[in-house]
Amino acid sequence: MLRLAVVLLLLANAGYYAWSQGLLRGWGLAPVDESEPQRMEQQIAPQNLRLLPQGGKGAASSAAPTGPASSPATAAAPAEPPACLQAGVFDARQADALRQAAAVLPEGSWTLEPTPITGRWMVYMGRFPDEEAVAKKRAELRALKIPYDRPGAALEPGLSLGRFSTEEAAQRGMALLANQGVRTARVVQERADAPGFMLRLPAVNDTLRTRLDTTLQPALAGKTLRPCA
């Protein structure tokens, strides 16, 4: 039995050697040839391969070129839109001074629009002969708890007990004062109707705004520029 096993083992080795070396290819017994066309067809085509960067989508995003970030602190602030400003009402003399001052501003940047100055009436006491008489009358009015004011240079020495936009309103005011004990007051016209003018700057931008203080301020006669109504 041992001899038979040795013989079979030798035959098996010889057969494997013959198979592995292709000696039995004529009988259809041979190992698969790695260079045969079927093997090549199963290979992955290298030209279709694509390399992905490490980190996937995030890495691809990080590889994108980035420019310098705009800092909010250094970004230019948007210019403010032009604003409409106006001042007035000015009398004829004041309007002449404004025309001369505004002549250096860009053409069409300002206008002087006619705006009539309405008359004004006053409940008035005076004229008194001297300041002593004025002081005495003031004391009487304080005792009656009636407010008073200076009437203006044209009506000094005297006292104003109220100013009104119409003569009728002034008459009603004087009647109320009479009920409070005032007997010597009368209604006078403090100011007659007169032509007036309103200064209007329809589109004041940043550049024009910087010129207004030095150009127009001295000619505004104490009036201030305000948003247009």
Secondary structure, 3 states (H helix, E strand, C coil): CHHHHHHHHHHHHHHHHHHHCCCCHHHCCCCCCCCCHHHHHCCCCHHHCCCCCCCHHHHHHHHCCCCCCCCCCCCCCCCCCCEEEEEEEECHHHHHHHHHHHCCCCCCCCEEEECCECCEEEEEEECCCCHHHHHHHHHHHHHCCCCCECCCHHHCCEEEEEEECCHHHHHHHHHHHHHCCCCCCEEEEEECCECCEEEEEEEECHHHHHHHHHHCHHHCCCCCCEECC
